[in-house]
Amino acid sequence: MPKALIFFIINYPMKTLSVCMIVRNEEAKLESLLQSVLSFADELIIVDTGSMDHTVDIAKKYTKKVFSFPWIDDFSKARNFSIDQATSDYFMWLDADDKILPSEQKKLRTLKRKLTKNMYLFPYCLLNEKNEISLMFYRERIMKNIPRFRFQGVIHEAIPLDKNISYESIPIYHQYSEESHTARNLKILENLKKERLLSSRELYYYGRELMDGNDKKKACTVFEEYLIRSDTWPLNAMDACLHLYYLYKEIHEDSKANQKLFQALSYGYPNADVLVTIGQHFYEKKDYKTAKFYFKLCLKIEKDPLIFTHYDAIDFLPHLYLALIAYQEKDYSKAIKENLLALKYKPQDPYALKNHEYYTEKLHSETK
């Protein structure tokens, strides 16, 4: 290799990274995250939207770039204000209740040395009250600091995906909180609804917030309205169908529920949630042959990293139900095998542990 080229490679400047955050009343969680961020961030931007606690004081211990932004019921505007303050080559967004393990901090430091893509997507892992992953999907996390990479949407904001992207195995864990944001989000969307027609994406999230707020009938109406829009995103349409399936079941409109369940398949390649729910539907009808087909199919399908999928639906639930079906078919060896595969993914699950004992006892009693 020519000496000049070697010199160029060695002296090629490492890309810089700004971490951008919006915060409000986060004194209990903020410091822990900021300590982990220091290991890879060149610049830390913190935008406070109206804290009444010591959040700002904690932030100032870690960076001079602490700004105030008046809350105007628009998450994108607040996030974009934080990005506008960034001076690095790339920016990364985080929330105060996110968690980055030491092993992932090391991976981030390594990634910084080879940033070339426009956008980097990381697994976003939502934790439940047991500190287990309940939902996982890839989200845009590090972007080149150019004007076209900005958030869109008043709530559940996102940056549209670029073609020049890279998927990285660096999970960001979002910690569980008992605090509900449903009332706040409903207020934002309902105020927006008074000003203009909600976009299809906003309408979808409006239905979800209504469902979380236990307004079942109104949620059904909104999801139905969403599904007749011409610009629905197929994955959100599938999800809306699943929500309608459960909502209609709860208000005892079973024929509508069943119709929506199978309508989910009309939007294209199904995710694990759709297949598991259909499998459960046939299991409840005691149609074990058909249920088995959908649970096995769920284990075989290619997993799309961009699909919002409940973590249990990917592997745990299909194996758990295949064990239950094997038990119904009196194939206790098969039941034990499938249940052990379920326990591989959730070793401490009390239901699967109890089933293992029961299946083992049945097998022993049969072989005596």
N, C-alpha and C positions, 0 to 999 in steps of 0.2 A: 504493500500500500504506500502511495507517495506520502512523503513527510508532510507536505502542505495539507493533504486531506486528513491525515491523522491529527494535525494541529487544529483543523477546523472542527472535527468531531469532539475533541477534548474540550475546546473552548466554546462550543455552541451553547448559548445561554439557556439555562433551565427556565421553563415557563413559570410565571408567578400565578398565585391563586388567592383570590379574595373570597372569604366566607361571609355571606350576607344573611342577616337574620332580622325578622320583625318579632318584637316581644311585647308582652303586657302582663304585669303581675306574675312574674316567673321566678321570684327569688328562691323558691324551694328547689328548682331544677337547673337553673341557668349555670351556676358555677361549675357543676360537674361536667357539663358539656363543653364549656369554654376551656377548661383545663385540657380536655382531649383535643380540641381544635388547634391549640397552640403548637402541637407537634407537627402540623403540616401546612397551616395557613401562613401566607405572607402578609395578609391584611385581614383585619376583622372589622366588619361593618355591622353595627347594631342600631336598629331603628325602633324606638319606643313609641307605642301608640296610645299612651295614657296610663302608665303604671301608677298605682297608689301605694306600692310597697317599696322595697329596697332594690328593685330590679336595676334601675339606672346606676345606683351606687356600685353594685356588683359588676355591671358591664364596664364601668370606667376603670376598674382595677385591671382590666385586660386589654383595653384599647382606648385611644383618644377619639376614635371615630364613632361616637355615640350621638345619634341624631333623634330629634323629636318629629313625629309626623301626626297630624290630627286625624283621628279615626273617622272615616267617612263611609263606613259600611262597604268597603271594597278592598278585598285582600290583594288583588292584583296591583292596584295603585300603590299600596303600602310596600309590597315586595319590589315593585319596579323602582320605587324611590330608593330603596336600599341598594339595588343594583346600579343605579345611576351614580352612586357615590364611590363605586369600586374603581380602582385604578390598575388592577392586575390584568394579565393577559386572559385569564379565565376567572369565572366566578362559580361558586357553589352555594346553594341555599340550604339552610337547616332550620329546624324549629327547636325551641328550648327543651321540649320533651323528647327529642331524639337522642339516641345513644350510639356511640361509635366505640366498639371494643378495641383494646390495644392492638390486637392482631390486624384489625381493619385499618387502624391508624398507620401501621407499618406499610400496608398495601397502598394506602393513599400517598405516602411519601415516595414509594416506588413509581406509582402512576404519574406523579408530577414530573418525573424525569423524562417521560416519553409522551407528553400531551401533544397530540397533533390533530386529532379529530375535532369536529365542531361541537359535538355533544357526547356526553358519557352518561349511560344509564346504569343505575345501581338497583339491586333488590331493595324494596321498601317493605319491611316486616312489621306488621301491626301486632303488638303483644296484647294478650288478654290479662285478666286479673290473676291468673296463675303463672304469669310471665312466660306463657307459651305463644308461639306464632299462631295467630288466628287467620290472618290474611296476608298474602304476599303477592307482590307484582313489581315490575320494573318501572322506575320513574326517572325522568330527566333530572340529573343531579349536578353535573358540572358542564358548563357551557362556555364557549368562546365569548369573550366580553365584546360583543358587537351589538348594535342597536336592535337588530331584528329578533334577538333572543330575549323576549320579555313575556311576562305572564299575561294570561287572558282569563277572564271570569271573575265575578264578584266574590264567589265562594268556590271551594274545590278548584282553585285556580291551577292552571298548567301552562307550560310552554309548548307550542306545537312542535312535533318532532321534525328533526332535520334528516336529510338523506345520509349525511356523513356522520354516522354514529358508531359507538362502540358499547357493547354490553360488558360490564365488569362485575366480577364476583366479590363485591365489597358491600355487604348488607348494612343498611341503616335501620336501626331498630326504633320504632316509635312506641314509647312507653304508655302503658294503660293508664287511663284517668277516669275516675268516677264522675267527673264533671261532664255534663251534657251541654252541647252547643246547639241543640235542636231549636230552642226558642230563639236564640240569636239569629241562626241561619234562616229560619222561617220569616222572621221580621225583615231581614235584608231582602229576601226574595219577594215577599208580599208587597213591600214598598216599591221595589223595582217593577212589579207587575202592574202597579197603578200608573207608572210612567210610560210603559211600552209593553209590547208583546214579548214574552220570554222566548229566548232562543231555545232550540231543541235541547241543547245540553243543560241549560238552566231549568227547563221543564222537567227533565229527567231527575235532576237533583231536588227539585221542588217535591216531586212524588216521594223520593226517599226520605226527605225531611218530614213530610206529612205522615208517612208510615212510622217513622221513629217517634213522632209525636202522638201516635195512636189514633190518628184521624183516618180510619181504615177506608171509609166510603169515599172521602175526598181524595185520598191517595189513589184509589182505584180509578177515579175519574181522570186524574192528572196523568197516570201511567197510560191509560187508554188514549188520551189525547196525544201523548208523546208518540205512541206506536203508529198513529196515522200520519205523522209528519213525514215528509219526503226525504229529509236529510238526517234520519236517525243513524247513529253509529251502531253497526250490527251487534257488537259486544254489549253495549248498553241496552239495546232492544232485547237481547236474550235475558239480561238481568231483570229488565222491567217485566218480562213475561213470568220469570220465576217469582218475583215479588207479587204479581197479580195472582199466581197460583196459590200462594200461601194466604194472601189477603182474602180471596174469594172463598177459600176453605174455612177461614175464620168466621166469615159472615154467612156460612152455610149455602153458598152458591157453587155447589160441586161441579155442575156441568160447565160453568164458565171457567172454573179452576182448571179442569182437565183440558179444555180447549186451549187455554193459555200455555199450559205446560208443553204441549206438543207444537204450539206455534213457535216456541223458542227454537226448534230445530230448523225453522224455515229461514233463519237469518244467516246460515252458513255453518262453517266448521264449529262444532259445539265445544264448550269448555267442560271441565270436570264437574262443575256445579250442576250444569244441565243434565249430564248423564247420570250423576249420582241421584239427583232428585227424581228422574224418571225411573231409575232402578228402585228407589224407595217406594214410589207410587205402585209399581207392580208387586213389590214385596208385600205391601199392605193388602193388596188384592189376592194374595196367596198364589200369584202367578210366578212361581219361582223360576221357571225356565226363562221367561222373558226378563225377569229381574236380573238373573245371572248374566244374560247377554249384555245388558247395559253396564253392569259393574265391571265385567271383563273388558268391555270396550273402553271404559274409563281408564283402565290401567294401561291400555295400548296406545291411546291417542298421543299425538305429539303435543307437548306442553308449550304453549305460546307465552313467552316471558312478559308480554304486554297485557295479558288477560288478568283481570282481577279474579282471583280464585281463592276460595276458602281453603286454607292449608290442609284441613282434614279430608277434603274431597279428593285430593290428588292421589293419595295412597291409603291412608288409614281407613276411611269409611268403606271404600270398595272391598278391602280385605275383611273388614269386620262383618259386612253383610254377606260376603261369600261364605264366611264361616257359619253364619246363622242359617243360610240356605243349605249348606252341607249338613248341618244338624237336623234340619227339617227332613232332609232326604236320608237321614240315619247313617250318613257317612261320617262317623265320628273322627276317624283319622284325618280326613280332609278338613273337617271343622277345626281340629287342633292346628293343622298346618297353616290354614288361612288366618286363624286367630293369632298365631305366633308372628305372622307377617304384619298384622295390624299392630301388635305390641312392639315390633321393631321401630315403628314410627312414633308410638306413644307408650313407652315402657311402663309408665305409672298410671295409665288410664284404668280407673276402678272397674268400669264395665267390662273391658276386655280381660282384665285379670280375673274377675269373677267368672266370666265365660270360660276361661282356660281351665279353671278348677272343675267347672261343671262338665265340660266336654271330656276331660280326662277321666272323671268318675264314670261317665257314661261308657266310655271305651273300655274301661277296666271291668265294668259290670257285664258288658257284652262278651268279653273274652274269657270270662270265668267258666 
